Amino acid sequence: MAKIISLIVVALAIVFLVSVYVSKTKSGTSSLPSIPNIQKEDKKENNQSAQFETIASNLEVPWALTFLPDNSILVTERSGRIKLISDGKTETVANIDVKQAGESGLHGITIHPDFDQNKYVYIYYTYSSSDSEKNKLSYSGTGNQTQNKVERYKYENNKFSEAKTIIEGIPGAVFHDGGRIKFGPDNLLYITTGDALNPSQAQDINALGGKILRLTDEGSPAPGNPFNNQVYSFGHRNPQGITWDREGKLWETEHGPSGSWPNCCQDEVNKIEIGKNFGWPDSVGNKVAGGTIGPILHSGREIWAPAGLAYAGGSLYFGGLRGTALFEYKISEKKLVEHFKNKFGRIREVVLGPDNMLYITTSNRDGRGTPKEDDDKIIRVDPGKL
């Protein structure tokens, strides 16, 4: 009799758990443990001397880089310096007055698609604004004096001039400032913005925080934007990387939340669709609320802190800050591979160069790493030899 009663108790417990799961599934939100739907491959690196080469060192928190037509490199340092890497030499070509604390400061950099003709360079950085200088578009309304902007300069003869504000009043904070800027295949300017520690604004389509924005090269909302403003997609926490695949599809890397499980981690790689809601703060990892888009992959209980993102040869390559690796996601195989785990420390920027090599930057001097004597670095990696 006791055995029968035990079996009945077990059966009732199973029925209860199933009913809870069905109930939550029908409500549009899954609260099951977040496990990446990918195969993870730990790959041992062979013949590393042929795989990478250091091309610059002794940098201070390099955040982003862009190539000029002569294959020289402009790289931003978070403290406000822009440096030129050319013929094995490094020189400072600009000092931008930025507000630098925590993750804020000088971030993204990119050149205009017609740089040969107009010499335009765009940068993203954090600044302090007075109440009278709040976002002129009335999209933030936070009263926060820490904000971000994108400016355009003319760059000739190693000098920056003719500053023009492209967009300002992007919410800023000591953390979650976004900051990646790139021109897409459509020759429009894409900008990632963080939630600036105010998660609710990621869901407000009239706020600039927690978004991917799309603008013309002069700063107007791009034609075809879904909400008749600058917003391209929303519901983002702290997007740090964007790139396009061979079909012109936009991909993004995004930092997940910190704290204890089940709220921790779940860093994401998203395939972006125009006008869609990517869920933050209600959705993260496998917890996908109704009406929102879930990630293509996420880190589960691990922490990648994914940053710069590049596409090459059917794979997405992204830097891991906390993950201390160059991650490769093989799209068709749905397989994630770690390269150089713990070899270089924190990896931030990842760019595909004109020579089809990957260029990565370390970020060991940002207060969260263990810098070596010659940190930080720009390292050229041959993806064909990984």
C-alpha positions as CSV (number, residue, x, y, z in Angstrom):
1,M,0.0,0.0,0.0
2,A,2.8,2.4,0.9
3,K,4.4,1.7,-2.5
4,I,1.2,2.5,-4.3
5,I,0.8,5.8,-2.4
6,S,4.4,6.8,-3.3
7,L,3.7,6.1,-7.0
8,I,0.5,8.2,-6.8
9,V,2.4,11.1,-5.2
10,V,5.1,11.0,-7.9
11,A,2.5,10.9,-10.7
12,L,0.7,13.9,-9.2
13,A,3.9,15.8,-9.0
14,I,4.7,15.1,-12.7
15,V,1.2,16.3,-13.7
16,F,1.6,19.5,-11.7
17,L,5.0,20.3,-13.3
18,V,3.6,19.7,-16.8
19,S,0.6,21.9,-16.1
20,V,2.9,24.7,-14.9
21,Y,5.0,24.4,-18.1
22,V,2.0,24.4,-20.4
23,S,0.5,27.4,-18.5
24,K,3.7,29.5,-18.9
25,T,4.1,28.4,-22.6
26,K,0.6,29.5,-23.4
27,S,1.2,32.9,-21.7
28,G,3.9,33.6,-24.3
29,T,6.9,33.4,-21.8
30,S,9.1,30.4,-21.2
31,S,10.9,30.3,-17.8
32,L,12.8,27.1,-18.5
33,P,16.6,27.1,-17.7
34,S,18.4,29.0,-20.4
35,I,20.6,26.6,-22.4
36,P,22.3,27.6,-25.7
37,N,20.9,25.7,-28.6
38,I,24.3,25.2,-30.1
39,Q,27.2,22.8,-30.2
40,K,30.2,24.1,-28.4
41,E,33.6,23.0,-29.7
42,D,36.8,23.5,-27.7
43,K,39.4,23.8,-30.4
44,K,43.1,23.6,-29.7
45,E,45.1,26.1,-31.6
46,N,47.9,24.8,-33.8
47,N,50.8,26.7,-35.5
48,Q,49.8,29.9,-33.8
49,S,52.6,31.9,-35.2
50,A,51.0,31.6,-38.6
51,Q,47.6,32.5,-37.2
52,F,48.2,36.0,-35.8
53,E,50.5,39.0,-35.8
54,T,50.6,42.0,-33.5
55,I,50.5,45.2,-35.6
56,A,50.2,47.8,-32.8
57,S,50.8,47.8,-29.0
58,N,50.9,50.1,-26.0
59,L,47.4,51.4,-26.7
60,E,45.0,52.4,-23.9
61,V,41.6,50.7,-24.2
62,P,41.2,50.7,-28.0
63,W,37.4,50.7,-28.6
64,A,36.9,50.7,-32.3
65,L,38.9,50.9,-35.5
66,T,38.2,51.6,-39.2
67,F,40.4,51.3,-42.3
68,L,41.2,54.2,-44.6
69,P,41.5,53.7,-48.4
70,D,45.3,53.5,-48.1
71,N,44.9,50.6,-45.6
72,S,46.1,52.6,-42.7
73,I,43.9,52.4,-39.5
74,L,42.1,54.9,-37.3
75,V,41.6,53.6,-33.8
76,T,39.7,55.2,-30.9
77,E,40.9,55.0,-27.3
78,R,38.1,55.3,-24.7
79,S,39.8,58.2,-23.0
80,G,39.3,60.4,-26.1
81,R,42.3,59.9,-28.3
82,I,42.1,58.9,-32.0
83,K,45.3,57.3,-33.3
84,L,46.6,56.5,-36.7
85,I,48.3,53.2,-37.4
86,S,50.4,53.5,-40.6
87,D,53.5,51.8,-41.8
88,G,54.2,50.3,-38.4
89,K,54.0,53.6,-36.7
90,T,51.4,54.9,-34.2
91,E,50.6,58.6,-33.8
92,T,47.8,60.6,-32.1
93,V,45.8,62.6,-34.7
94,A,42.9,63.9,-32.5
95,N,41.9,64.4,-28.8
96,I,38.2,64.5,-28.3
97,D,36.7,66.1,-25.1
98,V,34.7,63.1,-23.8
99,K,33.1,62.2,-20.5
100,Q,35.0,59.1,-19.4
101,A,33.9,57.0,-16.4
102,G,33.3,53.3,-16.3
103,E,32.2,52.2,-19.8
104,S,31.6,55.7,-21.1
105,G,33.9,57.7,-23.3
106,L,35.0,57.6,-26.9
107,H,33.5,54.6,-28.7
108,G,32.7,53.9,-32.3
109,I,34.4,55.2,-35.5
110,T,33.6,54.7,-39.1
111,I,34.3,56.4,-42.5
112,H,31.8,57.6,-45.0
113,P,31.2,55.2,-48.0
114,D,32.4,58.1,-50.2
115,F,35.4,58.9,-48.1
116,D,37.6,59.3,-51.2
117,Q,35.6,62.3,-52.2
118,N,34.4,63.9,-49.0
119,K,37.0,62.7,-46.3
120,Y,34.2,62.3,-43.7
121,V,34.9,60.3,-40.5
122,Y,32.1,59.6,-37.9
123,I,32.7,59.0,-34.1
124,Y,30.4,58.2,-31.2
125,Y,31.2,59.5,-27.7
126,T,29.9,60.4,-24.3
127,Y,29.5,64.0,-23.2
128,S,28.0,66.1,-20.4
129,S,25.0,68.3,-21.3
130,S,23.2,70.9,-19.3
131,D,19.4,70.9,-18.9
132,S,19.1,73.5,-21.6
133,E,20.9,71.1,-24.0
134,K,18.6,68.1,-23.6
135,N,17.9,66.0,-26.6
136,K,16.5,68.5,-29.2
137,L,14.3,65.7,-30.6
138,S,12.6,65.2,-27.2
139,Y,13.2,61.5,-27.4
140,S,15.0,60.9,-24.1
141,G,13.5,63.2,-21.5
142,T,15.6,61.6,-18.8
143,G,17.2,64.8,-17.4
144,N,20.4,62.8,-17.2
145,Q,23.4,65.1,-18.0
146,T,25.4,62.1,-19.3
147,Q,24.6,61.6,-22.9
148,N,26.1,60.3,-26.1
149,K,26.4,61.8,-29.6
150,V,27.6,61.1,-33.1
151,E,29.8,63.7,-34.8
152,R,31.2,64.0,-38.3
153,Y,34.6,65.4,-39.1
154,K,36.6,66.0,-42.2
155,Y,39.9,64.2,-42.0
156,E,42.7,65.4,-44.2
157,N,46.5,65.6,-43.7
158,N,46.2,63.8,-40.4
159,K,43.9,66.5,-39.0
160,F,40.2,66.5,-38.0
161,S,38.2,69.6,-38.8
162,E,34.7,70.9,-39.6
163,A,32.8,69.1,-36.7
164,K,29.1,68.5,-37.4
165,T,26.7,66.9,-34.9
166,I,24.8,64.0,-36.6
167,I,22.7,63.1,-33.6
168,E,22.9,64.0,-29.9
169,G,21.0,63.4,-26.7
170,I,21.4,59.6,-26.8
171,P,21.0,58.6,-23.1
172,G,24.3,57.9,-21.4
173,A,25.5,56.5,-18.1
174,V,28.6,55.0,-16.4
175,F,27.5,51.7,-17.9
176,H,25.4,50.5,-20.9
177,D,26.3,53.2,-23.5
178,G,26.2,51.0,-26.7
179,G,28.5,52.9,-29.1
180,R,29.1,50.9,-32.3
181,I,28.6,52.8,-35.6
182,K,28.8,51.4,-39.1
183,F,27.5,52.2,-42.6
184,G,25.4,49.4,-43.9
185,P,25.2,47.9,-47.5
186,D,22.4,50.5,-48.0
187,N,24.9,53.3,-47.3
188,L,22.9,54.4,-44.2
189,L,24.4,54.9,-40.8
190,Y,23.6,52.3,-38.1
191,I,24.2,53.2,-34.4
192,T,23.8,50.9,-31.4
193,T,22.7,52.5,-28.1
194,G,22.5,51.0,-24.6
195,D,19.7,51.4,-22.1
196,A,21.9,53.6,-19.9
197,L,20.8,51.7,-16.8
198,N,17.2,52.5,-17.5
199,P,15.7,49.3,-18.9
200,S,12.2,50.6,-19.5
201,Q,13.3,53.0,-22.2
202,A,14.4,50.1,-24.4
203,Q,10.7,49.4,-24.9
204,D,9.9,53.1,-25.7
205,I,10.0,53.5,-29.5
206,N,10.2,57.3,-28.9
207,A,13.4,57.0,-26.8
208,L,16.9,56.7,-28.3
209,G,18.2,54.4,-25.6
210,G,18.3,50.6,-26.0
211,K,18.0,50.7,-29.8
212,I,19.6,50.2,-33.1
213,L,19.2,53.5,-34.9
214,R,19.4,54.1,-38.7
215,L,20.2,57.6,-40.1
216,T,21.2,59.2,-43.3
217,D,24.8,60.4,-43.6
218,E,23.5,63.9,-42.6
219,G,21.7,62.7,-39.5
220,S,18.1,62.6,-40.7
221,P,15.9,59.5,-39.9
222,A,16.5,57.1,-42.7
223,P,13.7,56.7,-45.3
224,G,11.7,53.5,-44.6
225,N,12.3,53.5,-40.8
226,P,9.4,51.8,-39.1
227,F,8.4,54.5,-36.6
228,N,9.0,57.7,-38.5
229,N,12.0,58.5,-36.4
230,Q,15.6,57.2,-36.0
231,V,14.6,53.8,-34.5
232,Y,15.4,50.7,-36.6
233,S,14.9,48.0,-33.9
234,F,14.2,48.2,-30.1
235,G,14.3,46.2,-26.9
236,H,18.1,46.1,-26.6
237,R,20.1,46.1,-23.4
238,N,23.6,47.0,-24.4
239,P,24.4,46.2,-28.1
240,Q,28.1,46.2,-28.7
241,G,28.6,44.9,-32.2
242,I,26.9,44.9,-35.6
243,T,27.8,43.4,-39.0
244,W,26.1,42.2,-42.2
245,D,26.3,38.7,-43.8
246,R,26.7,37.9,-47.5
247,E,23.0,38.3,-48.0
248,G,22.9,41.7,-46.4
249,K,21.2,40.6,-43.2
250,L,22.1,42.5,-40.0
251,W,23.5,40.7,-37.0
252,E,24.1,42.1,-33.5
253,T,25.9,41.2,-30.3
254,E,24.4,42.2,-26.9
255,H,25.4,42.0,-23.3
256,G,23.0,40.1,-21.0
257,P,22.2,41.0,-17.4
258,S,24.5,40.5,-14.4
259,G,23.5,39.1,-11.0
260,S,22.5,35.7,-9.8
261,W,20.9,32.9,-11.9
262,P,18.3,32.9,-13.5
263,N,18.7,36.6,-14.2
264,C,22.5,36.4,-14.9
265,C,24.4,36.1,-18.2
266,Q,22.6,35.0,-21.4
267,D,24.7,37.2,-23.6
268,E,23.1,37.2,-27.1
269,V,23.8,37.1,-30.8
270,N,20.7,38.4,-32.6
271,K,19.6,38.5,-36.2
272,I,18.0,41.9,-36.6
273,E,14.7,42.5,-38.3
274,I,13.5,46.1,-39.0
275,G,10.9,47.3,-36.6
276,K,11.0,44.3,-34.3
277,N,11.1,44.1,-30.5
278,F,14.1,42.1,-29.1
279,G,12.5,42.0,-25.7
280,W,14.7,43.7,-23.1
281,P,13.9,43.8,-20.2
282,D,11.1,41.2,-20.4
283,S,12.9,38.8,-22.6
284,V,16.4,37.4,-22.3
285,G,18.0,34.2,-23.5
286,N,15.4,31.4,-23.8
287,K,12.9,33.5,-21.9
288,V,11.1,35.1,-24.9
289,A,7.9,37.1,-24.2
290,G,5.1,37.1,-26.6
291,G,5.6,39.6,-29.5
292,T,9.3,39.7,-29.1
293,I,12.2,38.1,-31.0
294,G,14.6,35.7,-29.3
295,P,18.3,35.4,-30.0
296,I,19.9,33.1,-32.5
297,L,22.2,31.9,-29.7
298,H,23.1,33.0,-26.2
299,S,25.6,32.1,-23.5
300,G,23.4,30.5,-20.9
301,R,25.1,30.5,-17.6
302,E,28.4,31.5,-19.1
303,I,29.5,35.1,-19.7
304,W,30.9,36.2,-23.0
305,A,30.4,40.0,-22.7
306,P,30.4,40.0,-26.5
307,A,31.7,43.1,-28.2
308,G,32.9,43.8,-31.8
309,L,31.3,41.6,-34.5
310,A,32.5,40.7,-38.1
311,Y,31.3,38.3,-40.8
312,A,33.7,36.2,-42.9
313,G,33.4,33.0,-44.8
314,G,30.0,31.9,-43.5
315,S,30.9,32.6,-39.8
316,L,30.3,35.4,-37.3
317,Y,33.4,36.4,-35.3
318,F,33.0,38.3,-32.1
319,G,35.2,39.4,-29.2
320,G,34.7,38.2,-25.7
321,L,35.6,40.6,-22.9
322,R,34.7,38.5,-19.9
323,G,34.9,35.4,-22.2
324,T,38.6,36.3,-23.0
325,A,38.4,34.6,-26.5
326,L,37.7,35.2,-30.1
327,F,34.4,33.4,-30.7
328,E,33.4,32.0,-34.1
329,Y,29.8,31.1,-34.7
330,K,29.5,28.9,-37.8
331,I,26.0,29.9,-39.0
332,S,25.1,26.9,-41.1
333,E,26.4,24.4,-38.6
334,K,25.0,26.2,-35.6
335,K,28.3,25.6,-33.9
336,L,30.3,27.9,-31.6
337,V,34.1,27.7,-31.5
338,E,36.4,29.5,-29.1
339,H,39.8,30.7,-30.4
340,F,42.8,32.0,-28.3
341,K,41.0,31.3,-25.0
342,N,42.8,33.3,-22.3
343,K,45.7,34.0,-24.6
344,F,45.2,37.7,-25.2
345,G,42.9,38.5,-22.3
346,R,39.8,40.7,-23.0
347,I,39.0,41.1,-26.7
348,R,36.8,44.0,-27.7
349,E,36.9,45.0,-31.4
350,V,36.7,42.6,-34.3
351,V,36.9,43.9,-37.9
352,L,37.4,42.3,-41.3
353,G,40.1,44.2,-43.0
354,P,40.5,44.9,-46.7
355,D,43.0,42.0,-46.9
356,N,40.2,39.6,-45.6
357,M,42.1,39.3,-42.3
358,L,40.4,39.8,-38.9
359,Y,41.7,42.7,-36.8
360,I,41.0,42.4,-33.1
361,T,41.8,44.7,-30.2
362,T,42.5,43.8,-26.6
363,S,40.9,45.7,-23.7
364,N,43.1,44.7,-20.7
365,R,43.7,48.3,-19.5
366,D,40.1,49.1,-19.0
367,G,40.2,48.3,-15.2
368,R,38.7,44.8,-15.6
369,G,41.7,43.0,-17.0
370,T,45.2,42.0,-16.2
371,P,47.4,44.1,-18.6
372,K,50.7,42.9,-19.8
373,E,53.6,45.3,-20.3
374,D,52.7,46.0,-24.0
375,D,48.9,46.1,-23.7
376,D,46.7,47.0,-25.3
377,K,47.2,45.7,-28.8
378,I,45.8,45.4,-32.3
379,I,46.3,41.8,-33.6
380,R,45.8,40.6,-37.1
381,V,44.3,37.1,-37.4
382,D,44.2,34.8,-40.4
383,P,40.7,33.2,-40.3
384,G,41.7,30.7,-42.9
385,K,44.2,29.2,-40.4
386,L,42.0,29.0,-37.4
